[in-house]
Amino acid sequence: MSSSQHVLGGEGTTTAPAWSRHDTHWVLSLFGTAVGAGILFLPINVGLGGFWPLIIMACAAFPMTYLAHRGLARFVLSSKHDDSDFTDVVQEHFGAGAGRLISLLYFLSIFPILLIYGVGLTNTVNDFIVHQLGFAQPPRALLSGVLVAAMVAVMLGGEKLMLRAFAILVYPLVAVLFGLSLYLMPHWQVPSTDIAQAPQFIENLWLAVPVIVFSFSHAAAISSFANAQRRHYGQSARVKSDKILKYTAIMLISFVLLFVFSCVFALSAEQLEAAKEANISVLSYLANTYDNPLLAYVGPLVAFIAITSSFFGHFLGARESFNGLAVKHSKLSYQGADKLGVALMFVAIWICAIYNPSILDMMGAISGPIIAMILFIMPMIAVYKVPSLARYKGKLSTYFVLLVGVLAVSALLYNLIG
């Protein structure tokens, strides 16, 4: 397929081919990328804000998730070249200088998430060994090193092995999250519906935006996803990408909101605060709190599967963006850049897992706002700059996505000043 065919078809075809196994694999992969530490810590963060921020989050979650990721995929597909990854498209549309800055931000939007997953996975397994198995706490450096090395090893096996791993991990993850949500229903106690003083209520909601953005993000896999659709569907890539992303968002929001509501309604504010202080996911806290042998083992297992599957998707994005930056701005070959990037990321994730910083603080202060710049703000700016995206000017969805991005970034600035 030529570049001219790609531009005409990718932006012009309105009829999608029939649904295929390829599409299902990508829905599962994107779902697995999104369901990680963010989702498992979302009940803690949103639950502490009270009832009404939870309700507003539920209403806004689908448009936030679907419209933002659709915009990023359309941006990647707007390139005149068939083989362009995210860094190539940014440089094509914004020039070399701005391209370098945005490409660096893209890498920085993904890389801290890998650090979070290194911490979350180590804490989950460590908590399981101590509380469920009753063994002594293993040396943290050894435990984290083995876990991170195992995950990186799967990624080095290539895209096919990663997609196979997603297919294996996501089905039990969906089933157990759904079952756990139903199990917690008899323990529901709806939080107080009194609206706090208006300024405090608005502040709680505003500061929750970066964590919500982080929790539902599968932006790290969008560049690889969009290019896979371009290779597979050619002229129908854009319309097919939109459809896959819509089903991904529906699946993600349906399961996650049920899980979040169940956890928040089943735990008191004091218990949510205790989980935050322990720096463990809500599943690990539930396993330690409820006197249920099945939950004691299933909770940490699901947390492990969720974090692992999400790690794969984000490692894919971080690896791609690092390689793009290194090859364009150094004398390294692609293979040399890839080896260096994998080695540096492994060491950094391992050190962070040993250090054990607060996961929620990292989400709100680092990852959420940077993701917002790349996922929400930059593609919407491109709508007003890139001719092939000009059809989306003035759309309500464009303004909505831009507003969410501004709220997330401003929350970061507020936290820094405060």
Phi, psi and chi 1 to 4 in degrees:
 res  aa     phi    psi   chi1   chi2   chi3   chi4
   1 MET       -  131.9 -178.6  178.4   63.1      -
   2 SER   -82.2  165.7   69.0      -      -      -
   3 SER   -61.9  -40.4  -62.2      -      -      -
   4 SER   -65.4  -38.4   60.0      -      -      -
   5 GLN   -63.3  -40.0  -74.6  176.5  -45.4      -
   6 HIS   -61.8  -46.8  157.8   61.9      -      -
   7 VAL   -64.5  -43.1  173.5      -      -      -
   8 LEU   -65.4  -48.9  175.1   63.2      -      -
   9 GLY   -74.9  -45.8      -      -      -      -
  10 GLY   -58.7  -31.5      -      -      -      -
  11 GLU  -102.6  -14.8  -66.9  -62.8  -39.8      -
  12 GLY  -108.6  -23.0      -      -      -      -
  13 THR   -73.2  132.7  -56.5      -      -      -
  14 THR  -112.7   -8.6   56.6      -      -      -
  15 THR  -106.5  122.8  -55.7      -      -      -
  16 ALA   -88.8  142.8      -      -      -      -
  17 PRO   -61.6  165.7  -18.3   30.8      -      -
  18 ALA   -61.1  153.7      -      -      -      -
  19 TRP   -63.3  141.2 -167.0  -98.2      -      -
  20 SER  -134.6  173.1   67.1      -      -      -
  21 ARG   -63.1  -34.3 -178.7  178.2  -64.7  179.8
  22 HIS   -55.5  -44.6  167.6   90.2      -      -
  23 ASP   -65.6  -42.2  -55.2  -27.1      -      -
  24 THR   -62.1  -42.0  -58.6      -      -      -
  25 HIS   -59.5  -40.5  -86.7  -52.5      -      -
  26 TRP   -73.8  -33.7  -89.2  106.8      -      -
  27 VAL   -59.7  -45.3  168.3      -      -      -
  28 LEU   -65.6  -39.1  -65.8  175.8      -      -
  29 SER   -65.5  -45.4  -61.6      -      -      -
  30 LEU   -67.7  -39.1  -65.1  173.3      -      -
  31 PHE   -60.6  -45.7  179.4   89.8      -      -
  32 GLY   -64.6  -34.1      -      -      -      -
  33 THR   -64.9  -39.1  -60.5      -      -      -
  34 ALA   -76.3  -37.7      -      -      -      -
  35 VAL   -83.3   91.9  179.0      -      -      -
  36 GLY  -142.8 -143.0      -      -      -      -
  37 ALA   -59.0  -36.0      -      -      -      -
  38 GLY   -58.9  -47.4      -      -      -      -
  39 ILE   -64.6  -39.8  -62.6  -62.5      -      -
  40 LEU   -73.6  -18.7  -57.9 -175.1      -      -
  41 PHE  -103.9   -9.1  -76.5   83.6      -      -
  42 LEU   -60.4  -43.3 -174.8   60.8      -      -
  43 PRO   -58.5  -34.3  -23.3   33.7      -      -
  44 ILE   -67.6  -48.0  -60.5  171.0      -      -
  45 ASN   -70.1  -49.2 -168.8  -82.3      -      -
  46 VAL   -72.1  -37.1  177.3      -      -      -
  47 GLY   -62.0  -35.5      -      -      -      -
  48 LEU   -68.7  -18.7  -73.2  171.1      -      -
  49 GLY   -80.7  -14.7      -      -      -      -
  50 GLY   108.2 -179.3      -      -      -      -
  51 PHE   -69.7  -48.0  178.4   77.7      -      -
  52 TRP   -70.1  -39.2  -70.1  110.6      -      -
  53 PRO   -58.6  -33.3  -29.2   37.4      -      -
  54 LEU   -64.7  -43.1 -179.9   66.0      -      -
  55 ILE   -66.6  -43.4  -63.8  -60.4      -      -
  56 ILE   -64.6  -40.0  -66.3  171.6      -      -
  57 MET   -59.6  -41.1 -179.8  -86.6  -65.7      -
  58 ALA   -63.4  -39.0      -      -      -      -
  59 CYS   -71.6  -34.6  -64.7      -      -      -
  60 ALA   -90.3  -13.6      -      -      -      -
  61 ALA   -61.4  -45.5      -      -      -      -
  62 PHE   -65.4  -53.5  176.3   77.9      -      -
  63 PRO   -61.5  -36.8   17.1  -29.2      -      -
  64 MET   -59.0  -45.5  -79.1  173.6   62.0      -
  65 THR   -74.1  -52.7  -56.9      -      -      -
  66 TYR   -68.4  -50.4  169.8   58.0      -      -
  67 LEU   -64.9  -38.8  -64.5  176.6      -      -
  68 ALA   -67.3  -46.6      -      -      -      -
  69 HIS   -69.9  -33.9  -69.8   85.5      -      -
  70 ARG   -62.2  -41.9 -175.8 -174.3   69.9  176.3
  71 GLY   -63.2  -40.7      -      -      -      -
  72 LEU   -68.1  -40.9 -176.4   59.6      -      -
  73 ALA   -64.0  -41.3      -      -      -      -
  74 ARG   -63.6  -35.9  -73.5  174.9  173.3  177.0
  75 PHE   -63.2  -46.2  173.1   75.6      -      -
  76 VAL   -62.1  -39.2  174.5      -      -      -
  77 LEU   -78.3   -6.4  -69.6  171.3      -      -
  78 SER   -79.7   -4.1   68.5      -      -      -
  79 SER   -66.4  151.4  173.6      -      -      -
  80 LYS   -80.8   -7.0  -64.0  176.7 -178.4  177.0
  81 HIS  -114.3  139.5  -51.2  -72.4      -      -
  82 ASP   -70.9  -27.2  -67.1  -22.0      -      -
  83 ASP  -107.1   20.6   56.8   -9.7      -      -
  84 SER   -77.1  129.3  -64.2      -      -      -
  85 ASP   -91.9 -173.9   61.5   16.7      -      -
  86 PHE   -57.6  -46.2  178.0   83.5      -      -
  87 THR   -63.8  -35.7   56.4      -      -      -
  88 ASP   -65.0  -43.6  -63.4  -36.5      -      -
  89 VAL   -66.5  -41.0 -177.4      -      -      -
  90 VAL   -60.8  -45.5  164.9      -      -      -
  91 GLN   -66.8  -36.0 -170.5  159.7  -35.7      -
  92 GLU   -63.4  -41.1  177.2 -175.6  -23.2      -
  93 HIS   -91.8  -30.7  -67.9  -34.7      -      -
  94 PHE  -113.0   -3.9  -66.8  101.9      -      -
  95 GLY    90.2  168.3      -      -      -      -
  96 ALA   -64.9  -46.3      -      -      -      -
  97 GLY   -64.7  -55.0      -      -      -      -
  98 ALA   -64.1  -33.8      -      -      -      -
  99 GLY   -61.3  -41.8      -      -      -      -
 100 ARG   -62.8  -43.7  -82.0 -167.0  -69.6  -90.5
 101 LEU   -64.1  -46.9  175.9   60.1      -      -
 102 ILE   -67.0  -39.0  -63.6  172.4      -      -
 103 SER   -63.5  -38.3  -63.3      -      -      -
 104 LEU   -65.5  -42.4  179.5   61.0      -      -
 105 LEU   -62.4  -37.9  -77.8  174.9      -      -
 106 TYR   -60.3  -46.1  178.4   62.2      -      -
 107 PHE   -62.0  -42.5  174.7   74.4      -      -
 108 LEU   -71.0  -18.2  -67.3  176.8      -      -
 109 SER   -76.9  -23.0   73.8      -      -      -
 110 ILE  -101.1  -43.8  -58.0  170.3      -      -
 111 PHE   -56.7  -45.2  180.0   61.3      -      -
 112 PRO   -60.6  -26.4  -23.6   34.3      -      -
 113 ILE   -66.1  -38.4  -58.9  173.2      -      -
 114 LEU   -62.6  -37.5  -67.1  175.1      -      -
 115 LEU   -62.6  -43.3  -56.9 -178.2      -      -
 116 ILE   -60.3  -42.7  -70.7  171.1      -      -
 117 TYR   -68.6  -33.8  -70.9  154.3      -      -
 118 GLY   -61.5  -43.4      -      -      -      -
 119 VAL   -66.6  -48.1  174.2      -      -      -
 120 GLY   -62.3  -41.5      -      -      -      -
 121 LEU   -67.5  -43.7 -171.9   66.2      -      -
 122 THR   -62.0  -44.5  -57.2      -      -      -
 123 ASN   -65.5  -38.3  -72.1   -7.1      -      -
 124 THR   -64.3  -48.8  -63.0      -      -      -
 125 VAL   -68.3  -40.9  174.4      -      -      -
 126 ASN   -61.8  -44.2 -178.0   76.1      -      -
 127 ASP   -62.8  -38.2 -165.3   71.9      -      -
 128 PHE   -66.8  -43.2  179.0   77.2      -      -
 129 ILE   -62.2  -41.0  -69.5  171.7      -      -
 130 VAL   -78.0  -50.3  173.5      -      -      -
 131 HIS   -86.2  -40.0  -71.3   95.5      -      -
 132 GLN   -91.1  -41.1  -85.1   69.8   50.5      -
 133 LEU   -88.6  -19.9  -60.8 -178.0      -      -
 134 GLY    75.5   19.0      -      -      -      -
 135 PHE   -89.1  166.6  -64.6  151.3      -      -
 136 ALA   -69.5  152.1      -      -      -      -
 137 GLN   -64.5  124.5 -177.3  170.0  -63.0      -
 138 PRO   -73.4  161.0   27.3  -33.0      -      -
 139 PRO   -57.7  124.6  -20.7   31.5      -      -
 140 ARG   -61.9  -38.0 -170.2  173.0 -178.8   88.8
 141 ALA   -62.6  -41.6      -      -      -      -
 142 LEU   -69.2  -47.5  175.5   62.2      -      -
 143 LEU   -60.2  -49.5  176.9   63.1      -      -
 144 SER   -65.2  -38.9   57.1      -      -      -
 145 GLY   -61.0  -43.8      -      -      -      -
 146 VAL   -65.3  -44.2  169.3      -      -      -
 147 LEU   -65.5  -47.2  -68.2  171.5      -      -
 148 VAL   -65.5  -41.6  174.9      -      -      -
 149 ALA   -61.6  -39.3      -      -      -      -
 150 ALA   -64.8  -41.8      -      -      -      -
 151 MET   -68.2  -41.7  -70.0 -167.4  -68.6      -
 152 VAL   -63.9  -36.2  171.1      -      -      -
 153 ALA   -61.4  -39.9      -      -      -      -
 154 VAL   -62.9  -42.2  172.8      -      -      -
 155 MET   -64.4  -33.9  -69.6  -53.0  -57.0      -
 156 LEU   -69.8  -12.8  -65.7  177.9      -      -
 157 GLY   -75.3  -10.3      -      -      -      -
 158 GLY   104.2  172.9      -      -      -      -
 159 GLU   -63.2  -39.4 -175.9  178.1  -59.0      -
 160 LYS   -63.9  -42.4  -72.6 -174.2  177.0  179.5
 161 LEU   -65.6  -37.7 -179.0   59.4      -      -
 162 MET   -64.8  -46.3 -175.7 -156.2   71.6      -
 163 LEU   -64.0  -35.5  -70.4  174.4      -      -
 164 ARG   -66.3  -39.7 -165.3  174.3  -60.2  122.9
 165 ALA   -63.8  -40.8      -      -      -      -
 166 PHE   -59.8  -46.6  -88.0  124.6      -      -
 167 ALA   -60.3  -36.0      -      -      -      -
 168 ILE   -73.2  -40.2  -66.0  170.3      -      -
 169 LEU   -80.5  -36.5  -68.6  171.1      -      -
 170 VAL   -72.9  -38.5  171.8      -      -      -
 171 TYR   -59.4  -51.6  -75.1  118.5      -      -
 172 PRO   -64.3  -31.1   18.8  -30.6      -      -
 173 LEU   -63.0  -47.3  177.0   60.2      -      -
 174 VAL   -62.4  -46.5  169.0      -      -      -
 175 ALA   -62.0  -44.3      -      -      -      -
 176 VAL   -73.9  -38.3  176.7      -      -      -
 177 LEU   -60.6  -41.7  -82.9 -179.6      -      -
 178 PHE   -66.1  -46.2 -177.9   67.9      -      -
 179 GLY   -62.5  -40.9      -      -      -      -
 180 LEU   -66.0  -38.6 -175.6   59.2      -      -
 181 SER   -61.1  -41.7  -58.8      -      -      -
 182 LEU   -68.9  -39.0  -62.9 -179.1      -      -
 183 TYR   -61.0  -35.6  168.5   78.1      -      -
 184 LEU   -78.6  -13.9  -68.7  173.4      -      -
 185 MET   -56.9  -42.1  -77.0 -176.5  176.5      -
 186 PRO   -62.6  -18.1  -23.2   33.8      -      -
 187 HIS   -94.5    5.9  -56.9  -81.1      -      -
 188 TRP   -65.4  135.6  -80.8   16.3      -      -
 189 GLN  -136.4  106.5  -68.8 -178.0  -29.7      -
 190 VAL   -63.6  128.3  179.0      -      -      -
 191 PRO   -62.4  165.4  -15.9   27.2      -      -
 192 SER   -58.0  135.0  171.9      -      -      -
 193 THR   -96.4    8.1   57.0      -      -      -
 194 ASP   -66.8  132.4  -69.3  -21.3      -      -
 195 ILE   -80.4  128.3  -64.1 -179.0      -      -
 196 ALA   -66.0  175.1      -      -      -      -
 197 GLN   -53.6  136.3  -66.1 -180.0   -6.6      -
 198 ALA   -49.1  -48.6      -      -      -      -
 199 PRO   -60.5  -41.5  -23.9   34.9      -      -
 200 GLN   -67.3  -39.7 -173.3   61.6   42.1      -
 201 PHE   -61.8  -46.8  169.0   75.0      -      -
 202 ILE   -65.1  -39.5  -66.2  170.4      -      -
 203 GLU   -64.6  -44.1 -177.5  179.6  -40.2      -
 204 ASN   -58.4  -44.3  -72.4  -18.3      -      -
 205 LEU   -66.3  -43.8 -175.8   61.5      -      -
 206 TRP   -61.6  -47.0  177.2   33.8      -      -
 207 LEU   -71.8  -16.2  -64.6  179.5      -      -
 208 ALA   -81.1  -17.6      -      -      -      -
 209 VAL   -57.0  -47.6  169.8      -      -      -
 210 PRO   -59.2  -37.7  -23.2   33.4      -      -
 211 VAL   -69.8  -38.0  178.1      -      -      -
 212 ILE   -65.6  -43.5  -64.4  169.0      -      -
 213 VAL   -57.6  -46.8  166.4      -      -      -
 214 PHE   -62.8  -43.9  170.9   85.8      -      -
 215 SER   -64.9  -34.5  -62.2      -      -      -
 216 PHE   -99.2    4.0  -70.4  102.2      -      -
 217 SER   -75.9  132.3  172.8      -      -      -
 218 HIS  -127.5   31.5   37.4  -73.6      -      -
 219 ALA   -60.8  -30.7      -      -      -      -
 220 ALA   -60.0  -29.1      -      -      -      -
 221 ALA   -95.8   -3.3      -      -      -      -
 222 ILE   -68.2  -39.3  -68.2  -61.7      -      -
 223 SER   -62.5  -48.2  178.7      -      -      -
 224 SER   -63.4  -39.5  -62.2      -      -      -
 225 PHE   -62.3  -48.9  158.5   75.4      -      -
 226 ALA   -62.1  -42.2      -      -      -      -
 227 ASN   -67.3  -34.4  -82.6  -46.5      -      -
 228 ALA   -64.3  -39.0      -      -      -      -
 229 GLN   -69.5  -35.6  -52.8  -33.9  -54.5      -
 230 ARG   -64.7  -42.3 -176.4  156.7   44.1 -162.4
 231 ARG   -67.1  -37.9  -70.9 -167.4  -59.1  -90.8
 232 HIS   -83.4  -39.9 -165.6   81.1      -      -
 233 TYR  -112.1  -11.4  -72.1  111.0      -      -
 234 GLY    59.5 -113.5      -      -      -      -
 235 GLN   -65.6  -23.4  -64.0 -176.3    0.2      -
 236 SER   -95.5   13.6  -59.1      -      -      -
 237 ALA   -59.9  -44.5      -      -      -      -
 238 ARG   -66.8  -50.0 -175.7 -170.0   61.6   78.7
 239 VAL   -66.3  -34.2   67.0      -      -      -
 240 LYS   -70.6  -39.7 -163.2   65.5 -179.5 -179.2
 241 SER   -60.8  -44.2  -64.5      -      -      -
 242 ASP   -56.0  -44.0  -71.3   -3.4      -      -
 243 LYS   -67.7  -44.4 -166.2  169.0 -174.7  178.7
 244 ILE   -62.4  -42.6  -65.9  171.2      -      -
 245 LEU   -66.1  -35.0  -71.2  169.3      -      -
 246 LYS   -64.7  -46.5 -179.4 -178.4  -70.8 -174.0
 247 TYR   -65.8  -36.0  -75.7  125.0      -      -
 248 THR   -61.2  -46.4  -60.2      -      -      -
 249 ALA   -64.4  -41.4      -      -      -      -
 250 ILE   -61.6  -46.9  -68.9  171.0      -      -
 251 MET   -62.4  -44.7  179.4  179.6  175.5      -
 252 LEU   -63.9  -51.1 -177.9   62.4      -      -
 253 ILE   -64.9  -41.7  -58.9  -54.5      -      -
 254 SER   -59.0  -51.9  -59.5      -      -      -
 255 PHE   -72.5  -40.1  -78.3   95.9      -      -
 256 VAL   -71.4  -42.4  168.6      -      -      -
 257 LEU   -64.1  -40.0  -72.9 -174.7      -      -
 258 LEU   -61.0  -42.7  178.0   61.0      -      -
 259 PHE   -64.7  -45.2  171.6   70.0      -      -
 260 VAL   -63.5  -46.9  168.7      -      -      -
 261 PHE   -61.7  -42.1  -88.7   80.2      -      -
 262 SER   -61.7  -44.6  -93.6      -      -      -
 263 CYS   -66.4  -44.6  -68.3      -      -      -
 264 VAL   -66.5  -40.4  171.6      -      -      -
 265 PHE   -74.5  -22.1  -71.2  176.5      -      -
 266 ALA   -90.9  -12.7      -      -      -      -
 267 LEU  -120.4  145.3  -65.5  170.8      -      -
 268 SER   -80.8  167.3   66.7      -      -      -
 269 ALA   -60.5  -36.4      -      -      -      -
 270 GLU   -65.2  -39.4  -68.5   75.6   18.0      -
 271 GLN   -69.0  -39.1  -71.4  174.5  -47.3      -
 272 LEU   -63.4  -38.7  -68.7  170.6      -      -
 273 GLU   -65.7  -38.5 -172.4   63.6   47.5      -
 274 ALA   -64.6  -39.9      -      -      -      -
 275 ALA   -64.3  -38.7      -      -      -      -
 276 LYS   -63.9  -43.8 -179.3  178.5  179.9  179.6
 277 GLU   -64.6  -35.1  -70.2  -63.1  -39.4      -
 278 ALA   -76.8  -12.4      -      -      -      -
 279 ASN    60.9   37.3 -154.9   26.3      -      -
 280 ILE  -121.4  159.7   57.0  175.0      -      -
 281 SER   -71.1  163.3   74.1      -      -      -
 282 VAL   -63.4  -30.2   71.2      -      -      -
 283 LEU   -66.9  -43.1  -74.1  178.2      -      -
 284 SER   -64.4  -38.0  -66.8      -      -      -
 285 TYR   -66.4  -42.0 -174.8   81.2      -      -
 286 LEU   -62.0  -39.8  -72.8  168.4      -      -
 287 ALA   -62.5  -34.1      -      -      -      -
 288 ASN   -83.3  -18.6  -60.7  -21.2      -      -
 289 THR   -95.4  -44.5  -57.2      -      -      -
 290 TYR   -86.3  137.0  -77.8   83.8      -      -
 291 ASP   -84.4   70.6 -173.6   18.9      -      -
 292 ASN  -139.8  111.1 -176.4  -48.5      -      -
 293 PRO   -57.5  -38.2  -22.2   32.7      -      -
 294 LEU   -64.7  -46.8 -179.7   61.7      -      -
 295 LEU   -63.6  -35.6 -179.0   60.1      -      -
 296 ALA   -60.3  -31.1      -      -      -      -
 297 TYR   -98.1  -36.3  -73.1   92.3      -      -
 298 VAL   -71.3  -39.5  168.6      -      -      -
 299 GLY   -55.0  -58.0      -      -      -      -
 300 PRO   -62.0  -33.0  -24.9   35.6      -      -
 301 LEU   -64.3  -43.4  177.4   62.4      -      -
 302 VAL   -65.5  -41.8  171.9      -      -      -
 303 ALA   -58.9  -42.0      -      -      -      -
 304 PHE   -62.5  -46.1  177.1   83.2      -      -
 305 ILE   -64.4  -43.4  -67.0  173.3      -      -
 306 ALA   -63.5  -46.3      -      -      -      -
 307 ILE   -67.6  -39.5  -66.2  171.6      -      -
 308 THR   -64.1  -47.4  -59.6      -      -      -
 309 SER   -63.3  -39.6   65.0      -      -      -
 310 SER   -70.2  -35.4 -165.1      -      -      -
 311 PHE   -57.2  -43.0 -179.4   94.0      -      -
 312 PHE   -58.6  -49.0  -67.9  155.9      -      -
 313 GLY   -63.5  -40.1      -      -      -      -
 314 HIS   -75.9  -32.4  -74.8   86.5      -      -
 315 PHE   -64.6  -38.1 -166.5   92.2      -      -
 316 LEU   -58.8  -46.1 -174.1   70.4      -      -
 317 GLY   -68.1  -42.4      -      -      -      -
 318 ALA   -65.6  -40.2      -      -      -      -
 319 ARG   -64.2  -44.8 -171.8 -179.5 -179.1 -175.0
 320 GLU   -62.5  -45.7  176.9 -169.3   77.3      -
 321 SER   -70.3  -37.7   60.8      -      -      -
 322 PHE   -63.3  -45.0  179.4   88.3      -      -
 323 ASN   -61.6  -41.3  -68.7  -13.0      -      -
 324 GLY   -62.8  -43.7      -      -      -      -
 325 LEU   -65.8  -46.2  -77.9  168.3      -      -
 326 ALA   -66.1  -42.4      -      -      -      -
 327 VAL   -67.6  -39.2  170.1      -      -      -
 328 LYS   -73.9  -28.5  -72.1 -179.6  178.0   66.6
 329 HIS  -121.5   21.9  -51.7  -59.2      -      -
 330 SER  -152.0  179.6   73.8      -      -      -
 331 LYS   -93.6    8.2  -63.8 -179.8  179.4  178.8
 332 LEU   -70.5  144.2  -72.8  171.4      -      -
 333 SER   -76.0  168.3   64.7      -      -      -
 334 TYR   -61.0  -42.4 -173.9   87.8      -      -
 335 GLN   -65.3  -40.8  -70.2   77.0   11.7      -
 336 GLY   -65.0  -42.6      -      -      -      -
 337 ALA   -62.8  -39.5      -      -      -      -
 338 ASP   -64.2  -45.7 -171.5   50.3      -      -
 339 LYS   -63.7  -42.8  -69.8  176.9 -178.2  177.7
 340 LEU   -64.3  -44.2  176.5   63.3      -      -
 341 GLY   -62.8  -44.9      -      -      -      -
 342 VAL   -61.8  -43.4  168.6      -      -      -
 343 ALA   -64.2  -45.6      -      -      -      -
 344 LEU   -65.4  -41.5  -70.9  176.0      -      -
 345 MET   -66.8  -40.0  -74.7 -170.7  -77.0      -
 346 PHE   -59.4  -48.3  167.9   74.9      -      -
 347 VAL   -63.3  -44.0  171.5      -      -      -
 348 ALA   -65.3  -43.8      -      -      -      -
 349 ILE   -63.7  -41.5  -63.9  165.9      -      -
 350 TRP   -63.1  -47.4 -173.5   12.3      -      -
 351 ILE   -61.7  -42.8  -68.6  172.7      -      -
 352 CYS   -64.5  -39.6 -169.9      -      -      -
 353 ALA   -63.5  -34.7      -      -      -      -
 354 ILE   -69.9  -42.8  -64.2  171.0      -      -
 355 TYR   -68.1  -37.1 -179.8   65.3      -      -
 356 ASN    64.4   57.6 -167.5   25.9      -      -
 357 PRO   -73.0  168.1   28.6  -35.1      -      -
 358 SER   -66.1  124.6  169.2      -      -      -
 359 ILE   -68.5  -44.6  -68.9  174.1      -      -
 360 LEU   -64.3  -37.8  -78.8  171.6      -      -
 361 ASP   -63.8  -41.1  -73.1  -12.1      -      -
 362 MET   -64.9  -38.6  -69.8  179.4   70.9      -
 363 MET   -62.9  -50.6  -74.7 -177.9 -162.6      -
 364 GLY   -73.6  -35.7      -      -      -      -
 365 ALA   -92.4  -25.6      -      -      -      -
 366 ILE  -118.6  -65.8  -56.7  173.5      -      -
 367 SER   -69.3  -48.6  -64.2      -      -      -
 368 GLY   -54.4  -53.8      -      -      -      -
 369 PRO   -64.8  -37.9  -24.8   36.1      -      -
 370 ILE   -68.8  -39.5  -61.4  178.6      -      -
 371 ILE   -59.0  -40.3  -70.4  171.3      -      -
 372 ALA   -61.2  -39.6      -      -      -      -
 373 MET   -61.7  -43.9  -69.0 -177.0 -146.8      -
 374 ILE   -79.8  -41.7  -63.4  -61.5      -      -
 375 LEU   -86.2  -36.4  179.0   58.5      -      -
 376 PHE  -103.9  -45.5  -71.6   80.4      -      -
 377 ILE   -86.1  -52.1  -64.1  176.2      -      -
 378 MET   -60.4  -46.3 -173.2  -85.5  -59.4      -
 379 PRO   -63.6  -30.6  -23.1   35.0      -      -
 380 MET   -74.6  -33.5  -62.8  -52.6  103.6      -
 381 ILE   -63.8  -38.9  -67.5  174.7      -      -
 382 ALA   -61.8  -29.8      -      -      -      -
 383 VAL   -57.5  -34.5  165.4      -      -      -
 384 TYR   -93.5    2.3  -69.6   88.8      -      -
 385 LYS  -121.1  -33.4 -179.4  175.0  175.3   57.0
 386 VAL   -96.7  120.6 -179.9      -      -      -
 387 PRO   -55.1  -39.7  -26.6   34.5      -      -
 388 SER   -71.1  -12.0   60.1      -      -      -
 389 LEU  -105.4    1.5  -62.9  174.5      -      -
 390 ALA   -61.8  -23.0      -      -      -      -
 391 ARG   -62.6  -18.3   69.1  179.2   68.2 -175.6
 392 TYR   -93.3    3.4  -52.9  117.6      -      -
 393 LYS   -62.6  141.4  -73.8 -179.1 -178.5  178.6
 394 GLY    75.7   -0.3      -      -      -      -
 395 LYS   -73.6  142.4  -60.7  -80.8 -171.5 -179.1
 396 LEU   -59.2  -37.6 -177.7   60.9      -      -
 397 SER   -62.8  -35.9   59.3      -      -      -
 398 THR   -64.2  -45.6  -60.0      -      -      -
 399 TYR   -66.5  -38.1  -65.6  130.1      -      -
 400 PHE   -63.4  -48.0  173.4   79.6      -      -
 401 VAL   -62.1  -41.5  172.1      -      -      -
 402 LEU   -64.0  -40.5 -170.1   58.2      -      -
 403 LEU   -62.8  -44.5  173.5   63.2      -      -
 404 VAL   -61.5  -41.9  172.7      -      -      -
 405 GLY   -61.8  -42.7      -      -      -      -
 406 VAL   -64.3  -41.0  170.4      -      -      -
 407 LEU   -61.7  -42.4  -72.7  173.3      -      -
 408 ALA   -66.2  -44.6      -      -      -      -
 409 VAL   -68.6  -39.7  174.5      -      -      -
 410 SER   -66.1  -30.8   61.4      -      -      -
 411 ALA   -65.1  -37.0      -      -      -      -
 412 LEU   -61.6  -48.2  165.5   65.0      -      -
 413 LEU   -61.8  -38.9  -62.7  175.8      -      -
 414 TYR   -62.4  -43.2  177.5   81.1      -      -
 415 ASN   -64.9  -38.8  -81.8  -34.4      -      -
 416 LEU   -66.5  -42.0  -70.2  175.7      -      -
 417 ILE   -68.8  -40.6  -64.9  170.7      -      -
 418 GLY   -70.3      -      -      -      -      -
